[in-house]
Amino acid sequence: MNVSVILAHPHPGSFNHAIAETVVTVLEENGHQVFFHDLYLEKFDPVLPYDEIPRDAPLDPVVSRHCEEIVKADGIVVVHPDWWGQPPAILKGWIDRVIRPGVAYRFIDGDDGGGVPIGLLKAKAALVFNTSNTPHERELAVFGDPLERLWKDCIFAFCGVPEFHRRMFSVIVTSSEDERQEWLGIVRGMAEHIFSREKERGLGGPEQ
């Protein structure tokens, strides 16, 4: 199984990095091929040029590589902190440039963009891990958890990915080492379960 893992956090020692490293390790231990990108380390350019907007526009080689990998992916994992109820700008730019028309979705011929999209991604499952310094109860009561709507409905459902899972870990700033190790155990368990070898046939195995 091919799995894309996208990390967006500027500090190499962050808990987000620990999450991503755990996910990659679990996937590789289970025999999956991993396309891993640390967007900050790779200095991914998040700015979408105007000339790149059309569906058939020529793409920067780095963006083209990301597009090729996301098309091949049977599963997708995204790891990032909650900043103002949004992903970091570098990840938002990755969405703008990689989750693009003709790659991740399309509209029927003649549609002016106002219709229902047709998802093109073959991935059958997506998993998002977030970190926050807001208690979960306050996140839901005051902010309504905008990241859930963004990833579940506005991106993955839009692009045809039918199975979605997400876990928020908080409060990071006051968390203990024991709490973080417990959370990493949850990360490992979710990655093993969602991308288990037994589910590979149903998740679009390598022959599909």
Order of alpha helices (4+ residues) and beta strands (2+ residues): beta-alpha-beta-alpha-beta-alpha-beta-beta-beta-alpha-beta-alpha
